[in-house]
């Protein structure tokens, strides 16, 4: 009887499979072996796409005449640094005594691509063997055993493989063609402007769109004109209340208003106060008191984007750091697969969720909550709640604690332990009842005008205690947070009560500019790219696609920072453009504008999703891709817009202290782009 070969994505993962399979004592160079099993590993990618010079040495020199570069057959090569491990894996795949192959790379498009490249570069006889796909959500022994037991034929994942190949080809072709095209056309003008010797313009399907989002937001902030407004507030026997121009007011629908609760001019607000002071009697009268109970349900579980956003906000760490931590937690069996877009459980997992809770009940600080949940019945019904939804899951369910691996917590960094606790608390929260509030609102009349006061009182903390959220911070929006009246209990008010007027005053406010993106909010914006699209039909079509994937978004942001297009403040996690980034934005805007728009990027992602689902053929996709590249290349070659771009550079440079870039760029490297932002009110990173 032949042996079964298991191929993992990383050595650490291979060790977990070896443990589950009871493979011990057979450590070899690059693999482990027992009487029945062989376990080996990749080290990430072992194979990559070849550069154009592999097709023709003349293509090493960049020239407009060689564009567009659209090979009929793509070439691949083994990455030199990991060639030894490739030879080991390829040799094991081809061994005559290996009759079945289990593909155990990460359960997603990228993991599929890693293995398929290795198989493609291995002897043809490998593709005649029995190959099966292991698809798991965690590295517990139970989950690994289930994945092996339920492994499906590798051919079932051919469509996913097709989409992976196409994603790589798309990134490759857009990057090679448009980076060369724009560098040759505009690189010298940027280099001259920045006093650099060379500047390479780096363009990508997703990264250029993200650059566009950040630059547009920055320019919206610059163009923003602050609009002051003036509210009238009163103190009625210690109760603060705000005037509003409701129906019946002498100012109802007046052009003098900014909104119903404020004036455009201070003089008008002061005029209202003078009028109110003439009221007889000069006493506030309670017109109405309403009380309403409200419930706030626990939020949905974490997917990667939500986790990255919260970790950026709470712990001031980048999305890339969050992903690294989430991957570490996954590999140490503490949590489930991190690269997921889903925020719910599958029905299958919901049926066995007690095992996660039982394991978590041994946690030093959170165990009490898990024990409390297990003592109740909510966990038995979780499959029929909004937290379980098979239709909302593509590859993996939400990120949750496995209940295993708690001994590994001591080896984690303090930040990693915080991230784990954040995931675990969100998970525990869904088994608790909603938080309950009572919202009290009062309307007070004075001189025929109406003043409004409200407060919100927590009646039952519900899930808040498991979530670790202070009651005062939970459930209230920024607007609602301003309604709280800690010094006065509105529940004591009764209709008809009269309240003395202690003070009437004008409070000045001002409109606020859009907020700059943080490393977390940009990840969410990428995930929810449909919100940026005006066309309602297209917006509806790309729901679930977004810009990039959960596996790639952090890396894209990291690259934009590393090449000097964006700046990330490590303390605040606020993202701002750098001068080089703005100049590249202007170049793309004046040449291949669709690359900056969410519509294009998200539609490509939707196409890849369609290929993975089998609704779009690879031929259709490549035809569309190559047509786009040909048309755009031809259009750029015919442009004469250097003068227009110079004006754009001058406009952007006004916002930077020094337009010169420190350091020099190599012939095929990106300019350092280290121009720093001007200090002052428009700088967000200090």
LUMLUMFI-601336 format. One record per residue (C-alpha): x, y, z. Coordinates in pm, whole numbers, padded with zeros to 5 digits, always signed. Layout:
! residues N
XYZ...
//
This chain:
! residues 686
+00000+00000+00000+00136+00341-00101+00198+00635+00127-00005+00951+00175+00178+01282+00129+00061+01596+00315+00183+01936+00190+00143+02233+00427+00216+02599+00356+00466+02650+00640+00693+02430+00853+00500+02518+01171+00173+02404+01012+00337+02084+00890+00434+02011+01251+00068+02035+01356-00034+01790+01083+00248+01557+01186+00123+01564+01545-00234+01493+01438-00114+01205+01219+00119+01073+01492+00421+01112+01265+00723+01125+01496+01088+01035+01490+01116+01042+01111+01256+01393+01060+01435+01425+00726+01576+01716+00531+01264+01920+00448+01001+01665+00548+00887+01411+00809+00805+01050+00735+00649+00751+00904+00547+00411+00778+00224+00542+00631+00264+00918+00595+00499+01182+00459+00455+01543+00573+00632+01830+00397+00591+02203+00356+00635+02500+00133+00786+02818+00276+00526+03050+00133+00568+03081-00243+00823+02851-00406+00740+02954-00763+00685+03296-00918+00601+03453-01255+00902+03535-01472+00996+03892-01561+00964+03997-01928+01338+03945-01992+01281+03571-01944+01070+03586-02262+01317+03800-02452+01644+03946-02312+01571+04267-02506+01271+04330-02279+01499+04392-01984+01542+04743-02123+01224+04943-02077+01089+05095-02397+00754+05225-02516+00792+05023-02836+00767+04697-02639+00433+04788-02483+00185+04645-02423+00353+04325-02308+00090+04049-02334+00245+03701-02359+00039+03423-02511+00182+03174-02263+00303+03281-01921+00636+03165-01787+00716+03072-01430+01035+03005-01241+01149+02864-00909+01245+03130-00657+01622+03088-00609+01619+03144-00231+01384+02848-00178+01492+02624-00465+01616+02351-00229+01276+02315-00062+01101+02319-00399+01319+02028-00516+01234+01837-00198+00858+01894-00233+00858+01824-00606+01057+01506-00551+00814+01384-00285+00518+01455-00513+00675+01241-00783+00783+00952-00560+00648+00622-00686+00541+00510-00338+00323+00819-00288-00021+00723-00409-00230+01002-00257-00154+01372-00206-00331+01588+00050-00304+01961-00023-00296+02133+00318-00191+02486+00224-00399+02771+00369-00765+02734+00284-00809+03023+00044-00723+03153-00301-00360+03231-00218-00299+02897-00049-00448+02720-00351-00218+02917-00581+00094+02828-00378+00034+02456-00424-00085+02470-00784+00235+02648-00890+00445+02375-00728+00242+02104-00898+00264+02285-01232+00645+02290-01212+00666+01925-01101+00677+01613-01326+00351+01550-01518+00288+01217-01345+00200+01408-01027-00124+01519-01190-00228+01158-01246-00226+01077-00875-00515+01092-00630-00500+01453-00503-00731+01579-00230-00789+01920-00074-00790+01967+00303-01001+02270+00397-00990+02362+00766-01058+02660+00990-00815+02592+01276-00522+02373+01368-00674+02178+01652-00624+01804+01615-01000+01755+01587-01026+02006+01301-00725+01863+01119-00871+01513+01151-01205+01637+01018-01035+01815+00727-00846+01501+00627-01151+01282+00669-01369+01514+00458-01102+01609+00203-01252+01655-00141-01090+01589-00481-00851+01869-00574-01042+01910-00899-01336+02047-00699-01119+02355-00644-01013+02405-01006-01229+02716-01041-01067+02865-00731-00729+02782-00882-00828+02951-01207-00921+03270-01020-00589+03259-00834-00391+03233-01158-00594+03513-01313-00548+03740-01011-00173+03695-01040-00176+03750-01416-00387+04062-01375-00157+04212-01113+00145+04116-01320+00018+04258-01650-00116+04581-01503+00195+04631-01296+00443+04553-01574+00263+04747-01848+00134+05052-01664+00438+05097-01439+00668+05088-01743+00433+05299-01953+00389+05579-01698+00754+05570-01589+00875+05609-01947+00618+05878-02018+00629+06079-01695+00910+05947-01472+01163+06204-01589+00927+06494-01514+00871+06372-01159+01242+06305-01106+01329+06651-01234+01070+06814-01011+01199+06629-00704+01565+06675-00805+01607+06298-00825+01811+06105-01078+01548+05837-01135+01187+05787-01045+00992+05472-01119+00616+05509-01109+00472+05203-00939+00116+05121-01046-00107+04838-00928-00463+04724-00973-00547+04771-00605-00270+04990-00464-00336+05275-00708-00702+05276-00614-00611+05294-00244-00369+05578-00316-00656+05757-00487-00880+05718-00183-00621+05873+00049-00522+06160-00182-00883+06249-00258-00964+06258+00114-00664+06484+00180-00772+06722-00093-01126+06728+00040-00983+06834+00376-00774+07108+00215-01073+07239+00021-01299+07231+00325-01426+07568+00444-01532+07576+00807-01889+07692+00860-01958+07835+01207-02302+07796+01361-02462+07920+01681-02688+07723+01913-02907+07858+02189-02899+07657+02510-03080+07704+02838-03038+07600+03199-03376+07513+03346-03328+07458+03718-03007+07267+03655-03138+07086+03347-02945+07177+03028-03161+07189+02716-03113+07295+02354-03346+07512+02147-03475+07381+01815-03683+07550+01548-03967+07299+01533-04303+07362+01373-04470+07655+01554-04142+07836+01615-04106+08189+01480-03791+08061+01306-03936+07742+01160-03785+07684+00810-03614+08023+00828-03319+08088+00592-03134+08221+00897-03096+07867+01026-02792+07645+00974-02995+07348+01093-03303+07334+01309-03089+07373+01623-02859+07656+01514-02820+07987+01334-02576+08092+01066-02510+08424+01241-02446+08492+01610-02661+08805+01593-02972+08599+01516-02904+08365+01810-02862+08667+02039-03183+08817+01901-03370+08497+01997-03235+08516+02353-03345+08882+02382-03690+08780+02266-03713+08488+02510-03617+08709+02803-03932+08912+02742-04150+08606+02792-04421+08625+03059-04387+08429+03273-04008+08384+03238-04037+08018+03334-03989+07697+03143-04285+07462+03131-04253+07090+03065-04467+07017+02759-04396+06645+02740-04183+06369+02885-04136+06047+02690-03960+05734+02798-03855+05460+02562-03669+05138+02629-03397+05049+02382-03196+04736+02327-02851+04708+02174-02754+04364+02049-02401+04228+02060-02215+04308+01736-02141+04042+01479-01821+03843+01515-01486+03956+01380-01370+03916+01027-01017+04028+00946-01108+04379+00831-01314+04453+01145-01037+04315+01364-00775+04525+01186-00988+04836+01227-01045+04780+01599-00680+04696+01666-00571+05010+01483-00810+05215+01697-00755+05046+02034-00392+04934+02023-00249+05167+01754-00104+04883+01551-00106+04858+01173-00324+04615+00976-00009+04426+00880+00081+04382+01248-00274+04271+01327-00264+04013+01049+00071+03882+01173-00071+03846+01524-00391+03683+01396-00182+03438+01194+00028+03360+01501-00286+03297+01707-00413+03068+01431-00091+02872+01406-00081+02828+01783-00435+02683+01769-00579+02971+01972-00812+03109+01705-00961+03008+01372-00847+03104+01021-00784+03480+01010-00813+03568+00640-01190+03567+00632-01454+03815+00521-01738+03647+00711-01868+03778+01044-02090+03482+01129-02067+03114+01216-02155+02824+00992-02442+02602+01099-02199+02311+01133-01979+02502+01376-02281+02631+01568-02378+02273+01647-02046+02203+01821-01981+02547+01969-01987+02406+02322-01636+02269+02267-01503+02620+02205-01680+02745+02517-01560+02457+02732-01202+02520+02630-01239+02892+02690-01381+02825+03037-01024+02745+03145-00900+03093+03052-00765+03281+03351-00969+03603+03309-01246+03509+03065-01325+03162+03194-01600+03289+03423-01794+03429+03129-01763+03103+02935-01881+02908+03239-02176+03143+03277-02270+03090+02911-02245+02712+02942-02469+02721+03250-02742+02880+03039-02911+02777+02716-02821+03056+02471-02534+02854+02321-02776+02578+02225-02981+02822+02017-02699+03015+01851-02762+02830+01523-03099+03004+01483-02972+03358+01546-02823+03623+01321-02478+03507+01430-02513+03191+01219-02567+03227+00845-02429+02983+00590-02524+03210+00300-02292+03484+00432-01988+03255+00425-01769+03191+00122-01449+03015+00233-01439+03054+00611-01657+03159+00901-01570+03439+01144-01257+03456+01360-01332+03295+01696-01131+03135+01977-01094+02761+01943-01076+02702+02317-00750+02514+02255-00388+02610+02292-00431+02821+02606-00086+02713+02727+00058+02911+02436-00079+03238+02573+00223+03282+02799+00454+03285+02497+00265+03569+02327+00362+03934+02334+00142+04163+02549-00017+04305+02235-00092+03959+02095-00260+03864+02422-00474+04177+02397-00576+04086+02043-00667+03734+02154-00876+03869+02441-01050+04110+02202-01147+03820+01973-01257+03606+02268-01468+03882+02425-01645+03950+02096-01716+03576+02070-01849+03547+02425-02068+03853+02376-02295+03683+02123-02421+03441+02389-02534+03722+02621-02859+03919+02604-02873+04272+02463-02781+04571+02674-03099+04756+02776-03138+05131+02814-03414+05373+02896-03406+05690+02693-03592+05985+02841-03670+06294+02635-03831+06614+02758-03966+06917+02572-03968+07248+02762-04160+07553+02640-04049+07913+02687-04194+08211+02504-04356+07994+02239-04027+07822+02161-03920+07466+02240-03612+07337+02421-03514+06971+02420-03329+06759+02675-03259+06389+02684-03071+06129+02882-02998+05760+02849-02989+05528+03149-02846+05177+03146-03100+04932+03286-02921+04604+03217-02561+04566+03097-02626+04238+02914-02339+04157+02679-02137+04463+02786-01983+04283+03081-01845+04005+02861-01734+04253+02596-01541+04451+02855-01702+04776+02741-01772+05038+03012-02144+05105+03027-02092+05478+02968-01913+05407+02638-02145+05143+02498-02424+05178+02254-02417+05554+02209-02322+05727+01891-02123+06050+01910-02446+06242+01875-02617+06043+02149-02318+06078+02376-02384+06451+02388-02736+06391+02515-02631+06253+02851-02729+06469+03152-02532+06334+03442-02632+06620+03675-03008+06594+03627-03237+06291+03631-03500+06355+03364-03706+06070+03504-03818+06304+03784-03988+06537+03535-04363+06542+03488-04575+06710+03224-04683+07058+03335-04394+07112+03577-04248+07463+03579-03871+07509+03583-03683+07831+03662-03468+07973+03385-03121+08011+03525-02945+08100+03203-02983+08141+02827-02662+08141+02625-02516+08113+02277-02286+07820+02208-02064+07850+01902-01984+07542+01696-01838+07474+01354-01869+07214+01083-01588+06959+01068-01384+06846+00766-01384+06482+00664-01165+06265+00885-00837+06136+00754-00815+05763+00709-00644+05556+00971-00476+05227+00894-00788+05053+01022-01053+05268+00857-00883+05239+00517-00902+04860+00545-01276+04885+00615-01314+05130+00327-01140+04880+00098-01371+04602+00216-01679+04822+00170-01573+04974-00160-01930+04966-00286-02009+05267-00068-01774+05474-00285-01962+05389-00605-02238+05619-00726-02390+05376-00976-02649+05191-00766-02663+04886-00992-02285+04839-00992-02271+04908-00619-02520+04628-00562-02331+04395-00795-01998+04417-00612-02128+04365-00259-01895+04110-00109-01611+04185-00352-01462+04514-00239-01106+04625-00314-00841+04360-00263-00901+04064-00034-00873+04003+00338-00540+03834+00267-00386+04121+00066-00517+04454+00199-00264+04497+00478+00026+04419+00245-00099+04671-00011-00109+04946+00250+00235+04847+00375+00375+04870+00022+00228+05217-00038+00405+05335+00276+00733+05161+00196+00760+05314-00154+00701+05664-00023+00351+05727-00160+00179+05737+00179+00291+05816+00532+00166+05621+00834+00196+05781+01176+00280+05490+01404+00145+05660+01715-00193+05761+01577-00217+05522+01278-00336+05818+01068-00254+05793+00697-00161+06094+00482-00020+06120+00131+00339+06219+00059+00432+06452-00223+00550+06167-00445+00218+05992-00387+00022+06302-00487+00230+06343-00800+00172+05981-00899-00199+06036-00830-00198+06331-01072-00010+06132-01336-00261+05846-01318-00555+06087-01302-00438+06250-01627-00361+05924-01805-00539+05612-01676-00801+05761-01446-01007+05440-01399-00718+05290-01198-00799+05539-00922-01165+05444-00902-01330+05182-00686-01564+05091-00972-01287+04943-01184-01097+04769-00907-01406+04622-00749-01540+04505-01085-01216+04311-01143-01256+04155-00799-01613+04066-00885-01487+03903-01203-01238+03692-01006-01518+03592-00771-01721+03490-01078-01434+03278-01208-01404+03107-00868-01779+03042-00874-01765+02906-01229-01991+03175-01377-01715+03346-01580-01463+03163-01796-01091+03231-01783-01101+03312-02154-01366+03580-02102-01170+03731-01818-00837+03742-02005-01002+03889-02313-01144+04172-02105-00814+04227-01923-00597+04236-02235-00844+04464-02412-00832+04711-02123-00451+04715-02122-00428+04763-02501-00679+05051-02505-00523+05234-02213-00169+05192-02342-00266+05333-02680-00444+05627-02518-00148+05720-02298+00096+05704-02589-00109+05972-02762-00121+06214-02469+00060+06550-02453-00013+06673-02101+00322+06755-01939+00231+07123-01896-00094+07036-01725+00089+06795-01493+00345+07060-01399+00062+07277-01271-00068+06980-01071+00277+06924-00919+00301+07291-00820-00040+07281-00657+00042+06970-00454+00389+07096-00355+00238+07399-00178+00137+07170+00107+00485+07031+00169+00775+07194+00347+01037+07075+00102+00968+06934-00242+01313+06775-00264+01340+06408-00184+01633+06308+00035+01826+06017-00104+01845+05886-00457+01658+05616-00636+01817+05334-00832+01748+05265-01194+01460+05027-01129+01372+05124-00774+01109+05364-00658+01211+05713-00552+01251+05744-00179+00978+06007-00172+01076+06124+00173+00929+06472+00142+00760+06561+00467+00434+06735+00530+00423+07100+00621+00372+07162+00990+00064+07349+01104-00310+07303+01126-00332+07072+00825-00090+06816+00963-00269+06522+01116+00018+06310+01231+00124+06506+01537
//
